Amino acid sequence: MRPDEYDGWYDTFRGHWIGETEFQILHHLLNPQPGDNILDVGCGTGWFTRQFSAFPELCITGIDPNAEWLTYARMRDGKTQYIEGDGRVLPFADKSFDRVVSVTALCFIKDWQLALQEIARVTRTRFTIGVLNRRSLLWYDKGQDGGKGAYRGAHWHTKAELISVLASLDVYNIHFHSAIFIPSGLRIARCIEYALPNSLQFGGFLVVTCDVMLDNDI
């Protein structure tokens, strides 16, 4: 898929609703403060990165291994620094970023556990990660038998496997939320989305947020 095709999906009726719904929960849970520097791991075309960079009080960096998609991201966003790199070996010192976000990137990273460990390493205060939820209607529609379309080859996570990795990290205040309970984007899906609390964990978009322990807390 070309980067413009992927990014353009968010301009469609369904894509815009899903993107905005996911961003709102990510932004709420990440809770960035004025002056924070934020890293977006697996930023791709930079769609979610641009949503964060729209807040002038934040300093945003995006990292992704796909040079073509990064070129597209830079053309769309001159404010953000975009770096080519592997999420499993982030080229940053420990606690380099106040907050870190990652949006479904772990679903397409082999050895995603290493990327999660790296995210925790470079985070100073909090990270928020969104993944595709194995316990969801979206998985039944798009994820079975290797996945369909843009979901082909994706790993669909469960809460249990994320907890198993987080248990080995110096993190606390671990909370799970989800969104996109019915992925059609039709009016009934939107009504249900607003009616159901994000604390329910069977939406197609599963989000985990954690605070990182300071050295003097360990």
Buried (B, 14 or more C-beta within 10 A) or exposed (E): EEBEEBBEBBEEEBBEBBBEBBBEBBBEBBEBEEEBBBBBBBBBBBBBBBBBBEBEEBBBBBBBBBEEBBEBBBEBBEEBBBBEBBBBEBEBEEBBBBBBBBBBBBBBBEEBBBBBBBBBBBBBBBBBBBBBBBBBBBBEBBBEEEBEEBBEEBBBBBBEBBEEBBEEBBBEEBEBBBBBBBBBBEEEBBEEBEEBEBEEBBBBBBBBBBBBEEEEEE
